[in-house]
């Protein structure tokens, strides 16, 4: 069964208050995490990127707050177990395909025959994956912290030379 993703966040990004210092913390899931996925950019007819290819993706999340919790933390990294599980569900030995890919039925057939673990996204590519991860994790962090913490950015790396960053549009 293909897993579709929302193209818009279910709630608006959390904006930090207008004044005062900002504490930041980061969490990285590196290439060694094993998030090896395959995708193609079907619109890139000028490039070999329109062919299936894969990367062991890495993700770096930047969190912000103006108020530390009772442990003097921005965000409790132990609360990211669900995020890690979601990353593995989405990107560990999966094939990402855009919802408008003209060959989507072929990929759905591969899923049905057990030859691919398909994830259908509104768009694919490093930038689109960063946006998708941002939308998912931003909602999670806001709910987990009663909006005390916001997600500032997500960086997705294909390898040491290529990455894309999606930033919170509500950030000051």
C-alpha positions as CSV (number, residue, x, y, z in Angstrom):
1,X,0.0,0.0,0.0
2,X,1.4,3.4,-1.0
3,X,1.8,5.9,1.8
4,X,0.8,9.4,0.6
5,X,2.0,12.5,2.4
6,X,0.3,15.8,3.0
7,X,1.5,18.6,0.8
8,X,0.6,21.1,3.5
9,X,1.2,20.9,7.2
10,X,-1.8,20.1,9.3
11,X,-1.1,23.2,11.4
12,X,0.8,26.4,10.6
13,X,4.4,26.5,11.6
14,X,5.1,27.7,15.1
15,X,6.5,31.2,15.2
16,X,8.8,32.2,18.0
17,X,7.9,35.2,20.2
18,X,9.2,38.5,19.0
19,X,11.8,39.3,21.7
20,X,14.4,37.6,23.9
21,X,17.2,35.1,23.4
22,X,16.7,31.9,21.5
23,X,18.1,28.5,22.6
24,X,18.8,26.0,19.8
25,X,19.5,22.3,19.8
26,X,20.1,19.9,17.0
27,X,19.5,16.3,16.3
28,X,21.2,14.4,13.4
29,X,20.4,11.1,11.9
30,X,23.6,10.4,9.8
31,X,24.2,8.4,6.7
32,X,25.1,5.4,9.0
33,X,21.5,5.4,10.2
34,X,20.7,3.3,7.2
35,X,18.0,5.4,5.6
36,X,18.7,4.1,2.1
37,X,16.0,5.1,-0.3
38,X,15.5,5.2,-4.0
39,X,13.8,7.9,-6.0
40,X,13.7,9.6,-9.4
41,X,12.9,13.1,-10.6
42,X,10.8,12.3,-13.6
43,X,10.7,15.9,-14.7
44,X,14.6,16.0,-15.1
45,X,14.5,14.8,-18.7
46,X,17.9,16.6,-19.2
47,X,19.6,14.6,-16.5
48,X,20.2,11.1,-15.4
49,X,18.3,12.0,-12.2
50,X,15.1,11.0,-14.0
51,X,16.3,7.4,-13.6
52,X,15.9,5.4,-10.3
53,X,18.9,6.1,-8.0
54,X,19.4,6.0,-4.3
55,X,21.2,7.5,-1.4
56,X,21.7,6.8,2.3
57,X,20.0,10.0,3.4
58,X,20.9,11.9,6.5
59,X,18.7,14.3,8.4
60,X,19.6,17.2,10.6
61,X,16.9,19.0,12.7
62,X,17.3,22.4,14.4
63,X,15.0,23.1,17.3
64,X,14.4,26.5,18.9
65,X,12.9,27.8,22.1
66,X,12.9,30.9,24.2
67,X,12.2,28.9,27.4
68,X,14.1,25.8,28.5
69,X,12.2,23.0,30.2
70,X,12.6,21.9,33.8
71,X,15.8,20.0,32.8
72,X,17.2,23.1,31.2
73,X,16.8,21.5,27.7
74,X,15.4,23.0,24.6
75,X,14.0,19.6,23.5
76,X,14.4,16.2,25.1
77,X,16.1,14.0,22.5
78,X,14.5,11.0,24.1
79,X,11.2,12.2,22.8
80,X,12.4,11.7,19.2
81,X,11.9,7.9,19.2
82,X,8.7,8.4,17.2
83,X,10.5,10.7,14.7
84,X,13.3,8.1,14.2
85,X,10.6,5.4,13.7
86,X,8.9,7.6,11.1
87,X,12.1,8.3,9.3
88,X,12.8,4.5,9.0
89,X,9.2,3.9,7.8
90,X,9.5,6.6,5.2
91,X,13.1,6.2,4.0
92,X,14.6,2.8,5.0
93,X,14.7,0.6,1.9
94,X,11.8,2.5,0.3
95,X,11.1,3.9,-3.2
96,X,9.9,7.5,-3.3
97,X,7.7,8.5,-6.2
98,X,5.9,11.7,-7.0
99,X,2.1,11.5,-7.0
100,X,2.1,12.9,-10.6
101,X,4.8,10.6,-12.0
102,X,3.5,9.3,-15.3
103,X,4.9,5.8,-14.4
104,X,3.2,5.7,-11.0
105,X,1.2,2.6,-12.0
106,X,4.4,0.7,-12.7
107,X,5.7,1.5,-9.3
108,X,2.4,0.5,-7.7
109,X,2.7,-2.8,-9.5
110,X,6.1,-3.3,-8.1
111,X,4.7,-2.7,-4.6
112,X,1.9,-5.2,-5.2
113,X,4.4,-7.9,-6.3
114,X,6.6,-7.2,-3.3
115,X,9.5,-5.8,-5.3
116,X,9.3,-2.2,-3.8
117,X,8.2,-0.5,-0.6
118,X,6.5,2.5,-2.2
119,X,6.1,5.9,-0.7
120,X,4.1,8.4,-2.8
121,X,4.9,12.0,-2.1
122,X,3.5,15.2,-3.6
123,X,7.0,15.8,-5.0
124,X,10.4,14.1,-4.8
125,X,14.0,15.4,-4.6
126,X,16.1,16.5,-1.7
127,X,14.3,19.8,-1.3
128,X,10.9,18.1,-1.3
129,X,12.0,15.5,1.2
130,X,13.3,18.3,3.5
131,X,9.9,20.0,3.3
132,X,8.0,16.8,4.0
133,X,10.2,16.0,7.0
134,X,9.8,19.5,8.3
135,X,6.0,19.4,8.1
136,X,5.8,16.1,9.9
137,X,8.3,16.8,12.6
138,X,7.2,20.4,13.1
139,X,3.7,19.2,14.0
140,X,5.1,16.5,16.3
141,X,7.4,18.9,18.2
142,X,4.7,21.5,18.6
143,X,2.3,18.9,20.1
144,X,4.9,17.3,22.3
145,X,6.0,20.6,23.8
146,X,2.7,22.5,23.9
147,X,4.3,24.9,21.3
148,X,7.2,25.8,23.6
149,X,9.6,24.5,21.0
150,X,9.5,25.1,17.3
151,X,11.4,23.4,14.4
152,X,13.6,25.9,12.7
153,X,15.0,23.8,9.9
154,X,15.6,20.4,8.4
155,X,18.6,19.6,6.3
156,X,18.6,16.5,4.1
157,X,21.9,15.2,2.7
158,X,22.2,12.8,-0.2
159,X,26.0,12.6,0.5
160,X,28.8,15.0,1.6
161,X,28.4,17.1,-1.5
162,X,24.6,17.6,-1.8
163,X,22.0,18.7,0.6
164,X,18.9,20.8,0.8
165,X,17.5,22.8,3.7
166,X,13.9,23.7,4.4
167,X,13.5,26.5,7.0
168,X,10.5,27.5,9.1
169,X,8.7,30.3,7.2
170,X,7.6,31.8,10.5
171,X,11.1,32.1,11.8
172,X,12.2,35.7,12.7
